[in-house]
Amino acid sequence: MWPWPWLVCAAGCAGLKNTPEQDLAYARWAACEPRSGLADIDRVEPSGRIWFTYYMESERLKVVECLEKAPSSGASLPSPVAVLRGKGGA
């Protein structure tokens, strides 16, 4: 019997590695993530664009400002996308 499921996984899993832009975006998020827990990263596009959700406008502003002050030594990344998280629900 041919181990085709394993080969499919091996081929597909190779594409799960982050791009350098994603690694940079995650590092910048780690430096800018608010300790309040009122903003959470949702995803990072291969281009390095960060998508995050927030509860309060003040938290959104803090995160965006911090990300914009990123070290000039690193590559520039696309502007982040912030989505207001509604109250209630799951």
N, C-alpha and C positions, 0 to 999 in steps of 0.2 A: 504494500500500500504506500502510495506517494505522500510524503508529509507536506502537502500543498498548503494547509492552513498556517503552518509554521513559516513557510516561504513568503506567504502573503503578509504576515505580520512583520517579518524581518524587513521586507521591502517597504512597507508602509510606515513602520516605526522609525526608519532612518530619516523620514521627513519631519519628525516631531521636534527636532532640535531648534532652539530659538535662533533668530537672526542676531547679528551683532547689535542692530538697532533695538531689538526687543530686550536684550541683556542690558543695554544702556538705560532704556526706559525703566526697567524694573529696579535698577540701581538708583536712579533718580527718584522713583516713587518711594523707595525705602528711606531715602533721606528726607522726603517731604511729607510722608504719610502722617496725618494728624494723630496725635495720641488720644484724642477725644473719642475716636471710633466713629465720628460722624461723617466720614468719607471713606469709601472702600473702592479699591481697584476692581474693575469688572473684567477688562481684557486689555491686551496690548497687540495691536496690529503688527504684521511683519515690518511695516515701515517705521515702527516705534511709537505710533500714535497711541496714547494712553486714553482709555475710556474709564471713567469712574463715576460712582454715584455719591450723592451727598444729601444730607438732611437740612443743613443750614447754609444760607448764602455766604455767611462769614467764613465757613470752613472751605467752601468752594474757592473763594477769593484767596485764602491763605495757601491752598494747594497750588493754584494756578500761578500765583506770584512766586512761590518757591521754585516751581518747575522752570519758570522763565529766567530765574537767576542761576540756572545751572552753569557749572564751570565752562568757560569759553574754550577750555582745552578739549572738551569732548565734541562730538558731532552734534549738529543741530537736529532736533526732532520736530515732527509736525506738532501743531498746537493740540493740547489735550481736549477731549470732549467730556463735558460734565453733564450728568443727567440727574435732575432732582428726583429723589426717592420719595414717593408718596407715603403718607401716613397710613398705618394699618395694613392689613393683608399679610401675605407670607413672602 
